[in-house]
């Protein structure tokens, strides 16, 4: 594309990317935090103002999901350690396992929603209340953000299979890992919030 | 590295899908102005209704068609116009139009960067803005009309599609448009912050940055923190409207029928909305304050007074803006103690605001002031910032606010302190940086006439509104003539509407000046205002990468105006010393 020629005219395109990619991601993460911050504050406001607010036990599947996402973060990070030492094979394996665990997380969430539904906790419709809708809202939007994470891990997996990463070039892996850790942290926050506050 | 213009870019990528910050800046400016003119025409039309209620107007008939049978505006369409006027002015003109234009133009040029951190995200930011503008305009033409619940779109009115005609498809499109707008704003803000923090040229320390850049930095940071919360509110509203959730709804009847919503609270929306809504005031205002700082210092040929205090006060305003949202909600049955807390935090904002005003006035004091249109509008901003800020003290105090809540007092207040200040800052910015945007000069005489018409009529429109508000006239009413209580106030509305019509025509002068100068104006010199900052070291003709060779190095802050040595001579021989000038021998011991 001709339009990005400014960066190509100078040898600094890579430098600019190296300098700015992580801050861009961090600030994007801040805005996602504020999105979920808005919703979890909304839960607190709703809980305080509605006489019909009710609490319920979280489905067991959500606990499984928590374990899965923590495991995936650890494994993915081990992949980064390895590529920094020059071992790309571990990264290949780690990113593929992370990918599988990411999909398993979504499946586990699905079982969680199914469990909620069969217990009469509905997302929408005449039998739903704001208390029951919120849990679906935050968990579904977490999964939507996780889909972006899965795409980024997929890119890392493909690129590592093509041996695109080495000791010097780990930026893509780091970006993906920052976002993946964030998704894990976000889930743990939501899990604890839904369990103890909502 | 003389590789510029090494190939001709095709039209599509040069003018449409450009990733060059200067072109994107112009795209934001022109789209923002088009939206602004549409918003202004709307306000002129509903001022006709308010000044002369029930009278038939040829222009209303022609422009509104089926919205105004026989040239008299329909009541529900009046509400749609008020809603769309607010939405367009606050978000499309003064958020995207203002920040998008000047952050894009000035950040890379003033900090010495080739372009934004990500040109691609920057392009996306503009095109999301464009799409959201188009959707917002389309919503004017759908069945039932545009959104009519006010620019604050409070539920339950906005949450129930069957509530009023304007809560139907128009409201849905409003929400979709705003969701896209928020994404645009976030992409822009991301880029601004990262560019400022990471891509400054050699020597450009944070405390050598012009105050414009500081203002854009704080604006972007507030946007990043508060716009996602509006998105969270909008998503909940979309779910309530379309998917049967009850986040904002509970125990509600419509036309005698019970609706099946349970557990929600409309007050929740107000909390979420105003968590954005109040910082939004400063998203609109801070860029203008930054622009004004720069122009006042340059045009009065004096260093800005209290540079660090300016930064500190902007930081304080940015921080405080996120903890005052409750002052919009004093009448929601809020706990009086909580109200007192919000009153306290709100009144604290007076301190940094007063610091800024003091610094502006002190910078102007005994300056060798050059009265360009930009200077005039900057001083106009200082005036409106004071007069609007003073009524803010009344509205920020819960005990006083409750008496004038939702009256024209509020309308007068926020139009002066936020609307006028921001618009004046934007005009000042356009007049001042027009040579940088288009390589040509605007006409000073027409610009000055434009200023005087604008400021006189602005006060003519908004100052009398305070009297209406103190008399208890509520905002957003279709007509005030139906109430015996307000009968003797109708003349005030005639005065306001007359000024509104004159100011609308006054803007045609600006439009003419802008278009004529962009195409036929005299060619601009490289540094028309003898300014110190880095943007005036670039060639007049826009080139990719901004500087033909190396990016210049910076040696000093941007406000070395009229600097004299011990003998009373100007240091360096001129009354300005560009940032690129290395320190002179006798300056070496000073702090820079």
Interface residues (C-beta under 8 A of the other chain):
Chain A: X1 X2 X3 X4 X5 X6 X7 X9 X10 X12 X16 X19 X20 X23 X24 X27 X28 X30 X31 X32 X34 X35 X36 X37 X38 X39 X41 X42 X45 X46 X49 X50 X52 X53 X123 X124 X125 X126 X128 X129 X130 X131 X133 X134 X137 X141
Chain B: X1 X3 X4 X6 X7 X9 X10 X13 X14 X17 X18 X19 X20 X114 X115 X117 X118 X119 X120 X121 X123 X186 X189 X190 X191 X193 X194 X195 X197 X198 X199 X224 X225 X226 X227 X228 X229 X231 X232 X233 X235 X236 X239 X243 X244 X245 X246 X247 X250 X260 X262 X263 X264 X265 X267 X268 X271 X272 X275 X544 X545
